[in-house]
Amino acid sequence: MSAIAVENVSKHWTTVDGQVRAVDGISFTLAEGTFNVLLGPSGCGKSTTLRLIAGLETATGGRITIGDRDVTNLPPAQRNISMVFQSYALFPHLSVRENILFGLRVRRVPPTERDARLARAADLLGLTPLLARKPSQLSGGQQQRVALGRAIIAEAPVCLMDEPLSNLDAQLRAEMRQEIRALQRKLGITMVYVTHDQVEAMSMADRVILMNSGRIAQNGTPVDLYEHPASTFVARFIGTPPMNLLALEQRPGGAVIRGTEGSAIYPADCAGGSLGIRPEHVALVANRGLPATVESVEYLGGDSLLAMTVGGQRIAVRVAGSVALHAGDVASLTWVPGAQHFFAADGRRHEASALPAAATLTA
């Protein structure tokens, strides 16, 4: 049984400038007990999708079910969900204890059950010594735990999170990512998590739904999106640094990287298309690959990131450790054919059925 099913759901607004399609006919299902991330740039529709699931927005069209129950037209209180907001939404005049218990008091849960749930949630989140404090007396990470506690104590099977870590510093975000993921696994709840940070998505999710302009660009596991991007948008959005996209041009023997000579790297007509290659899949070799000019070198400790040009096109290369190269130097690049991705002129992935056994990369 799916925990959440979204079927052809849309959310449109009419403004003086015309109709805005915030969410444009999307469909997906989420399995019980999984961690799911709605990912994408600002304005892509991910937060609106979350609000539609929560009942905070009314769908223009389509159907939403939670636990096989149609909730499309139900208010949030009847959807059996909990939610953690970006701002934490804590009451400043209430203690940690009262903030966590607020929802249970509104629902008139008996005091003995309230106390038992509070003890479990506070112990799980390490909040027991802080129950008497006010939000102003807490750090950002502690406030985030209080917001999580208020969601956990509801004991709802579905928890929705709207960019909950965006107000924290980088180190605390990394710590909280691990805590939230461990908490979700321990409780076995279904979680839907909105973020624009692909590192959060890749490190936490069982499933990533990447959105763009109100539609789903790709729905799959983090490995799917990284290793088999469905379009140039996915290829560039996932990965740090993003995938290199090198324009191709057609020659009599097939497609070659624009501005270079040598053997074709793609046997079919790929006019207007592009070759994708991850920076970490490019290797430096001695005088037997594709000549490239170094523009800059960033030494990052464990590895180095080189910005280079090939046939007048920019390419990023990530190599282990440090390199004895400087701006203006010429080096040779190569990669294995299995690391190549091909995209048609419209940006969609083009599966190659007959790649050559080896690519001879020469300029």
Buried (B, 14 or more C-beta within 10 A) or exposed (E): EBBBBBBEBBBBEEEEEEEEBBBBBBEBBBEBBBBBBBBBEEBBBBBBBBBBBBBBBEBBBBBBBBBEEEBBEBEBEEBBBBBBBBEBEBEEEBBBBBBBBBBBEEEEBEEEEBBEBBEBBBEBBEBEEBBEBBBEEBEBBBBBBBBBBBBBBBBBBBBBBBBBBBBBEEEBBBEBBEBBBEBBEEBEBBBBBBBBBBEBBBBBBBBBBBBBBBBBBBBBBBEBBBEBBBBBBBBBBBBEBBBBBBBBBBEEEBBBBBBBEBBBBBBBEBEEBBBBBBBBBBBBBEEEBBBBBBBEBEEEEEBBBBBBBBBEBEBBBBBEEEBEBEEEBEBBBBBEEEBBBBBBEEBEBBEBEEBBEEBEBBB
